[in-house]
Amino acid sequence: MSSETDALPLSLDWVVPPASWSFDGDVLTVTAAARTDLFTDPLDGSRRQDAALALTVPPEGDWQLSARLRVGFADAWDAGALVVWGDDDHWAKLTFERAPDGAAGVYSVVTRGRSDDAIAAPVAVDALWLRISRTGDRLAFHSSEDGRVWALVRQFALGGPGAVRVGVGAQSPVGDGCRAEFEALRLAPTPLAHLFDGR
């Protein structure tokens, strides 16, 4: 566990502390506690918001948050995530996540009261780039295997009453914990040039 004097990158602050974390070189390692999740059931509205979550204030205007993720998958729904957060009822996450059949893939959840989740695609790599971009009132999720060519996962408007924060998360909804490594975590006032190829 990192000491209280250790600083998170990008002026991130823990909203929900993890089981442990460290920041070494260019890699933020976050270990989610057992049976933790960030999800609002679309059927009954039951809410889970105990996944590890660290947030910061993004730049004014357009911006991009990106990182290369490695996740120590052990159980279904283990994941590392990039997160955009308005309030308890308005948030979204882009995850590198393990399916119940063991396959790793790109998942996304957009929550406006209740969560709308979607599976983008399975992947065969052990490290995956994820990115959140803001352009005006639109947010866009992209993924990439090499950090150069990006695929659009989804675009959406989050809504909500105020400004958003952005950051990282880690979860292990049915497991005993999950380690996620965020390499080259960057938050920059960079506009998204093209929505569909993500360049």
MARDRENBA-986478 format. One record per residue (C-alpha): x negated, y, z negated; residue number from 1; residue in three letters. Coordinates in pm, 1 decimal, decimal comma, padded with zeros to 6 digits. Each point is the difference from the previous one (the first is absolute). Last residue first. Layout:
        px        py        pz  seq  type
         X         Y         Z  NUM   ALA
...
This chain:
        px        py        pz  seq  type
   00695,4   00986,8   03498,5  199   ARG
   00319,4  -00152,1  -00131,3  198   GLY
   00098,7  -00161,8   00329,6  197   ASP
   00365,6   00076,6  -00055,0  196   PHE
  -00003,2   00322,8  -00197,6  195   LEU
  -00264,0   00200,0   00184,7  194   HIS
  -00222,3   00274,7  -00141,7  193   ALA
   00066,4  -00054,6  -00369,0  192   LEU
  -00120,6   00313,0  -00177,3  191   PRO
  -00300,6  -00008,0  -00235,0  190   THR
   00018,0   00173,0  -00337,1  189   PRO
  -00200,3  -00286,7  -00157,9  188   ALA
   00047,2  -00277,2  -00254,1  187   LEU
  -00259,2  -00278,8   00023,0  186   ARG
  -00056,2  -00335,1  -00170,0  185   LEU
  -00308,2  -00152,6   00160,7  184   ALA
   00062,1  -00339,1  -00166,0  183   GLU
   00306,6  -00080,5  -00206,0  182   PHE
  -00041,0  -00337,9  -00170,1  181   GLU
   00307,6  -00177,3  -00134,3  180   ALA
  -00005,8  -00255,6  -00281,5  179   ARG
   00320,4  -00184,0  -00088,4  178   CYS
   00151,3  -00122,3  -00324,4  177   GLY
   00162,6  -00311,5  -00144,5  176   ASP
   00253,6  -00035,2   00277,4  175   GLY
   00368,8   00063,7   00063,5  174   VAL
  -00000,3   00374,8   00072,0  173   PRO
  -00377,2   00051,2   00030,9  172   SER
  -00047,5   00364,8   00093,0  171   GLN
  -00260,6   00260,3   00090,3  170   ALA
   00045,2   00368,6   00078,2  169   GLY
  -00172,3   00292,0   00165,2  168   VAL
   00060,7   00369,1   00048,5  167   GLY
   00230,9   00274,4   00116,8  166   VAL
   00203,4   00274,7  -00165,7  165   ARG
   00313,1   00151,6   00145,4  164   VAL
   00165,3   00340,1  -00023,8  163   ALA
   00363,1   00043,5  -00096,5  162   GLY
   00362,1  -00110,1   00005,3  161   PRO
  -00011,0  -00325,2   00192,0  160   GLY
  -00018,9  -00079,7   00367,6  159   GLY
  -00236,1  -00272,1   00118,6  158   LEU
   00018,1   00057,7   00373,3  157   ALA
  -00109,6  -00303,3   00198,6  156   PHE
  -00252,4  -00156,8   00235,1  155   GLN
  -00092,3  -00367,4   00010,0  154   ARG
  -00289,1  -00244,2   00045,4  153   VAL
  -00177,5   00186,1   00281,6  152   LEU
  -00314,0  -00179,9   00110,8  151   ALA
  -00343,0   00163,6  -00033,4  150   TRP
  -00316,1  -00037,9   00207,7  149   VAL
  -00306,1   00136,6  -00180,7  148   ARG
  -00000,3  -00136,2  -00356,6  147   GLY
  -00083,4  -00351,7   00123,1  146   ASP
   00299,2  -00216,4  -00092,3  145   GLU
   00243,7   00289,0  -00001,8  144   SER
   00324,4   00090,7  -00172,0  143   SER
   00228,0   00303,3   00032,9  142   HIS
   00277,6   00154,9  -00210,7  141   PHE
   00154,5   00330,8   00105,5  140   ALA
   00164,7   00273,1  -00204,8  139   LEU
   00213,7   00271,9   00157,7  138   ARG
   00088,8   00335,8  -00155,1  137   ASP
  -00285,5   00175,4   00178,9  136   GLY
  -00250,0  -00264,9   00099,7  135   THR
  -00106,2  -00210,6  -00298,2  134   ARG
  -00221,6  -00300,6   00057,2  133   SER
  -00037,5  -00315,6  -00209,6  132   ILE
  -00280,2  -00238,2   00095,0  131   ARG
  -00097,6  -00362,8  -00050,6  130   LEU
  -00320,9  -00175,2   00107,1  129   TRP
  -00016,4  -00376,7  -00051,4  128   LEU
  -00255,0  -00234,8  -00153,5  127   ALA
   00018,4  -00380,4   00002,1  126   ASP
   00120,9  -00016,5   00360,5  125   VAL
   00265,3  -00234,5   00141,4  124   ALA
   00296,4   00236,3  -00010,8  123   VAL
   00374,7  -00058,5  -00023,0  122   PRO
   00217,8   00278,8   00141,0  121   ALA
   00229,0   00288,2  -00094,6  120   ALA
   00208,5  -00149,6  -00281,6  119   ILE
   00272,4   00234,3  -00120,6  118   ALA
   00138,8   00136,6  -00325,4  117   ASP
   00287,7   00241,0  -00059,9  116   ASP
   00004,8   00084,9  -00370,6  115   SER
   00288,7   00161,3  -00184,3  114   ARG
   00039,0   00364,6  -00104,1  113   GLY
  -00191,8   00115,8   00304,3  112   ARG
  -00276,3  -00256,4   00001,0  111   THR
  -00214,8  -00084,0   00301,5  110   VAL
  -00191,5  -00327,4  -00022,9  109   VAL
  -00264,3  -00121,7   00241,2  108   SER
  -00176,2  -00329,8   00059,4  107   TYR
  -00310,9  -00091,0   00196,8  106   VAL
  -00097,3  -00363,5  -00024,2  105   GLY
  -00173,7  -00282,4  -00179,8  104   ALA
   00135,1  -00351,9   00049,4  103   ALA
   00036,4  -00221,0  -00307,3  102   GLY
   00349,6  -00133,7   00070,8  101   ASP
   00142,3   00228,3  -00272,1  100   PRO
  -00143,1   00303,6   00184,3   99   ALA
  -00316,9   00175,1  -00117,0   98   ARG
  -00027,2   00378,2   00032,6   97   GLU
  -00202,0   00283,0   00151,8   96   PHE
   00245,6   00272,6  -00088,7   95   THR
   00149,7   00329,6   00115,1   94   LEU
   00205,4   00162,7  -00274,6   93   LYS
   00288,2   00245,3  -00015,9   92   ALA
   00160,2   00227,3  -00257,7   91   TRP
   00325,0   00178,2  -00077,5   90   HIS
   00207,8  -00125,5  -00295,2   89   ASP
  -00262,8   00015,0  -00275,8   88   ASP
  -00137,9   00324,6   00144,1   87   ASP
  -00178,7   00123,8   00310,8   86   GLY
  -00271,2  -00262,0   00038,8   85   TRP
  -00208,5  -00107,3   00298,7   84   VAL
  -00186,2  -00326,5  -00055,7   83   VAL
  -00289,0  -00192,3   00155,4   82   LEU
   00019,4  -00357,5  -00113,3   81   ALA
  -00179,8  -00311,5  -00122,9   80   GLY
   00203,0  -00315,1  -00013,4   79   ALA
   00097,5  -00326,6  -00167,9   78   ASP
   00346,5  -00076,8   00138,3   77   TRP
  -00036,6  -00377,4  -00031,2   76   ALA
  -00294,3  -00114,6  -00208,9   75   ASP
  -00379,7  -00010,9   00016,5   74   ALA
  -00113,4   00277,1   00234,6   73   PHE
  -00315,7   00182,1  -00098,0   72   GLY
   00066,2   00306,1   00214,4   71   VAL
  -00241,1   00188,3   00223,8   70   ARG
   00113,8   00340,4   00120,3   69   LEU
  -00161,5   00258,5   00227,9   68   ARG
   00133,5   00343,3  -00087,4   67   ALA
   00201,7   00288,0   00141,7   66   SER
   00195,1   00308,3  -00106,8   65   LEU
   00078,3   00251,1   00274,7   64   GLN
   00119,2   00359,3  -00025,0   63   TRP
   00235,1   00256,7   00151,0   62   ASP
   00097,2   00308,5  -00198,2   61   GLY
  -00141,8   00074,2  -00343,7   60   GLU
  -00257,8  -00248,4  -00122,6   59   PRO
   00108,0  -00307,8  -00196,5   58   PRO
   00064,6  -00003,4  -00377,3   57   VAL
  -00132,2  -00316,0  -00166,9   56   THR
   00137,4  -00339,3  -00101,6   55   LEU
  -00108,3  -00323,7  -00171,0   54   ALA
   00240,0  -00295,3  -00031,3   53   LEU
  -00036,2  -00345,4  -00153,0   52   ALA
   00334,9  -00176,2   00040,1   51   ALA
   00253,9   00061,8  -00278,6   50   ASP
   00272,8   00167,4   00203,1   49   GLN
   00261,9  -00272,4   00039,3   48   ARG
   00358,9   00115,1   00056,5   47   ARG
   00331,8  -00180,5   00025,0   46   SER
   00212,2   00161,5   00270,8   45   GLY
   00228,5  -00302,5   00041,8   44   ASP
  -00042,7  -00080,9   00367,5   43   LEU
  -00288,7   00213,9   00126,2   42   PRO
  -00215,7  -00098,1  -00302,0   41   ASP
  -00231,8   00286,8  -00094,5   40   THR
  -00367,5  -00094,2   00029,0   39   PHE
  -00340,9   00064,8  -00153,5   38   LEU
  -00121,5  -00318,7  -00166,3   37   ASP
  -00182,1  -00152,0  -00295,2   36   THR
   00006,9  -00365,3  -00099,7   35   ARG
  -00358,6  -00020,4  -00123,8   34   ALA
  -00202,7   00319,4  -00019,0   33   ALA
  -00138,3   00158,9   00313,5   32   ALA
  -00376,5   00010,6   00041,6   31   THR
  -00130,7   00308,8   00177,8   30   VAL
  -00339,9   00029,1   00169,1   29   THR
  -00089,9   00338,4   00149,4   28   LEU
  -00285,2  -00044,3   00246,3   27   VAL
  -00228,9   00273,6   00135,1   26   ASP
  -00283,6  -00041,4  -00247,5   25   GLY
   00157,2  -00167,2  -00299,5   24   ASP
   00338,6   00101,7  -00136,6   23   PHE
   00147,0  -00237,4  -00253,7   22   SER
   00343,0  -00114,9  -00112,8   21   TRP
   00170,9  -00218,7  -00256,5   20   SER
   00344,4  -00130,5  -00098,9   19   ALA
   00135,9   00294,3   00192,7   18   PRO
   00128,1   00330,9  -00138,9   17   PRO
   00340,3   00127,9   00120,3   16   VAL
  -00015,7   00368,8   00090,8   15   VAL
  -00379,0  -00015,9   00013,1   14   TRP
  -00146,0   00320,4   00134,5   13   ASP
  -00177,3   00041,1   00334,3   12   LEU
  -00238,5   00292,3   00033,5   11   SER
  -00103,6  -00130,9   00345,2   10   LEU
  -00210,1  -00275,4  -00160,4    9   PRO
   00061,4  -00117,8  -00359,5    8   LEU
  -00240,3   00129,5  -00259,1    7   ALA
  -00168,6  -00210,6  -00267,7    6   ASP
  -00007,3   00172,0  -00338,7    5   THR
   00295,7  -00200,2  -00130,9    4   GLU
  -00195,8  -00319,2   00049,6    3   SER
   00063,3  -00242,0   00282,4    2   SER
   00134,1  -00340,8  -00086,1    1   MET
